């Protein structure tokens, strides 16, 4: 039997732009493994429009911090050599590495071109608000610093179907590019009528040359870095047929063990389920509905019925394809999808993803190490570490839920013989102090359990009938289990 798997998102929006992030990963890999983290999702590794850019303003797919372009050889996070060294160290410590791929758009073009467009309504991209007009757009990518190394493919306006800036008139707008077989892709999210267009120069996946080049690149980057998987950015804006083909082709080359998770950012569960059906479930996706549930609890406090926390979530409906998160770089304060889970509920939210049998949980770098920027937020390593310990050593075996109260819920993991001293009882309150009487097994009679979070200091002795009443403090979580060494009452 394998130990539980846990991912860390190894960056936050304001991580220092000092070119040292790959070195940070290399240095921290041993400790991460010790904590039970056995995979990391790293930020985009490709050259973007500046060394301050987090990697989502992507410029050159084939420059991993190797060529002098956009003001430096390195990316925000370091050089290609430092990246490869960090991945190698992760592998030496048994940590898989998933690379963030940005395939929706390109930014920082080398030259402008003139071409014809129709301006569309930003609130309804299917509504045309101009006649065909000529604009000057930043759509020509020649990569003078790299030349033809790794790929001779050069991008021009024919490879895009939309842009947002007319350099000739210095005017912003959403412009659909006119040409043969040029239209918004239909197999995308339907917000704003059609959500193919997100930002910058929008890649046209109706174009066969584009599809071929992007699949070729996906195989190249996987081989070049010997990474273990991908995180696909902004996939609700990309043709789902292409996503399916891309995943199939890369896995065919790298093997079925190559892991892919997609960011399908949509809070409505039916949309997530439909997307998974459309792509034949070839990738996993983040459980966005669960994230918004966590935010809702953190805002509503005792008014939220905790027994409904998993209703309408991906982890409940498709547990094998749900990647569970509390927060990420987009939901942190000040960012595009700001929906921060408030501090008082953060530890409880992590218990809900780390200590249950379903879902592939992700610990966010910003929650663990803290967030930088003008309004820094302190890390919660001390609150998360006991949960990582409990996930690695205790949270195994049959799960029984006690979701029978609006403000105090609990569950038991019965443990397994393979992992000595495994098993735990978790209690969460979003209201008052309380307790939950739960069955942990008659074979546990007489065992003395402690709260691994150290929020509660008492010791609980399991009764002859295998039951015990496990207490929890107001607005808190307690994780009851056998300590590392026996204690006496």
Secondary structure, 3 states (H helix, E strand, C coil): CCCCCCEEECCCCCCCCCCCHHHHHHHHHHHHHHCCCCEEEECCCCEECCCCCCCCCEEECCCCCCCCECCECCECCECHHHHHHHHHHHHHCCCEEEEEECCCEECCCCEEEEEEEEEEECCEEEEECCCCEEEEEEEEECCCCCCCCCCCCCECHHHEEEEEEECCCCEEEEEEECCCCCCCCCCCCCCCCCCCCCCCEEECCCCHHHHHHHHHHHHHHHHHHCCCEEEECCHHHCCHHHHHHHHHHHHHHHCCCCEEEECCCCCCHHHHHHHHHHCCCCCEEECHHHHHHHHHHHHHHHHCCHHHCCCCCHHHHCHHHEEECCCCCCCCCCCCCCCCCCHHHHHHHHHHHHCCCCCEEEEEHHHHCEECCCCCEECCHHHHHHHHHHHHHCCCCCEEEECCCCCEEEEEECCCCCCCCCCEEEEEECCCCEEEEEECCHHHCCCEEEECCCCCCCCEECCCCCEEEEEECCCCEEEEEECCCCCCC
